[in-house]
C-alpha cells in the first residue's frame, strides 16, 4: 500500500450519517487488516450509531481524498475513551496517528478526561500529547490446551434471557472500573451485535439459584482464544471460581480450534 502524502488533510466528523458510518467502518476494517485495531467500545459505538453529544472523530485523507487514518472519541464511564488507527504501515502509521489524534484532542472540550490505550510504539506520542500513564495492561499468552482442568459447571449465555442477571454480576464485580463497570442493556446489546460475538463462548456459572460468575471468551482469526471478560460476584469471592472459569474458558476455546490462550491483566 502506498504511503500517505506528506501533507494530509484532516476533517472532523461530529454527527456521521449512515453513508459516513459505513465509510468509516470500512476504514476501520482496512486498518485492522493492516494490523491496527480499534478498541471494541469505539467500534461498537461507531457501528451502532453514536449518540449526538458523545462522539467526535478526526479523519485524515490522502492527496486523492481517500481516508487513511481515523481517530475517535466516545463517551465512557469516566470521560472520553479515544483510539486511533491507520491503514499505513510503520513508520508512516505513527505519523498518521499523531496527525489524527492531535486534531481530535485539540477539538475536544478541555474539561473532558481522556483515556487512550496506546501501543508500545505509540507511547512517546502519548507523552508528547500531554497524556500520562494511569494503568498498564499486560498481554499474557499460553499454548492450549492448558495442563489445568476444572469440574466447575458452566452453561452458555442465552441472548434475551440472561442480560439482567449478567449485568448485576458484571456491575457488582466492576463497580470500580472505568470501562467495564456501569454497563446497561444498550452497552451489552451492542456487544451482542458484534460479528465476533458467540453466546456459546460466553460461559455462565450458577450457584445457590443465582448467577455467580462468568467467563466471556472471544475467538480471533489467528488461532488465539481470548478470555475477554471474567468476573465473580462479590458474594461468591473466595471459592476459586475465577481460576476455575478461566480454565473453562480456555478449554472451550481449545475445543473450538484455538491453539493459543490470551488475556489482558493489569500490570
Secondary structure, DSSP 8 states (H G I E B T S, - for coil): -----SS-EEEEESS--HHHHHHHHHHHHHHHHTT----HHHHHHHHT---TTSEEEEEEE-TTS-EEEEEEEEEETTEEEEEEEESS-TTHHHHHHHHHHHHHHHHS-TT--EEE---GGGHHHHHHTT---S--EEEEEEESS-S-------EE--TTTSHHHHHHHHHHHTTT-TTTSS--HHHHHHHHTSTT--GGGEEEEEETTEEEEEEEEEE-TTSEEEEEEEEE-GGGTTSSHHHHHHHHHHHHHHHTT--EEEEEEE-
